[in-house]
Amino acid sequence: MTVTRDALERVPLLCRSLAFILLAVGFVGFLTTDATILDTGSVFTIVFGLGVAAAIVSIYLGILLHDPDA
């Protein structure tokens, strides 16, 4: 199975979109409940953390897959 370059270039976009959604849901959850960012038992803390991780992965893959010769 061969993965094309076009398919790989869509991964950072997918991660960025996922990060935006997760961060928004986590942040709104913080505002509407009594959860705090350090409350590890809260679902919104986990969602917010996954959003931050997705954003970092998106940035890393965007830099890694950048091809100045293309």
LINBEL-V910241 format. One record per backbone hydrogen bond with DSSP energy under -0.5 kcal/mol. NH is the residue of the N-H (numbers start at 1). CO is the residue of the C=O. E is the energy in kcal/mol with one decimal. If there is no record, write none. Layout:
NH CO E
NH CO E
This chain:
4 2 -0.6
8 4 -1.7
9 5 -1.9
10 6 -0.7
10 7 -0.7
11 7 -0.5
11 8 -0.8
12 8 -0.6
13 9 -0.5
14 10 -2.3
15 11 -2.7
16 12 -2.5
17 13 -2.3
18 14 -2.5
19 15 -2.6
20 16 -2.2
21 17 -2.1
22 18 -2.7
23 19 -2.8
24 20 -2.1
25 21 -2.5
26 22 -2.6
27 23 -2.5
28 24 -2.5
29 25 -2.2
30 26 -1.9
31 27 -1.9
32 28 -2.0
33 29 -1.3
39 36 -1.2
40 38 -1.2
42 39 -1.5
46 42 -1.3
47 43 -2.5
48 44 -2.5
49 45 -2.4
50 46 -2.4
51 47 -1.9
52 48 -2.1
53 49 -2.3
54 50 -2.5
55 51 -2.0
56 52 -2.2
57 53 -2.5
58 54 -2.3
59 55 -2.2
60 56 -2.5
61 57 -2.9
62 58 -2.2
63 59 -2.0
64 60 -2.7
65 61 -2.8
66 63 -0.6
68 66 -0.5
70 67 -1.4
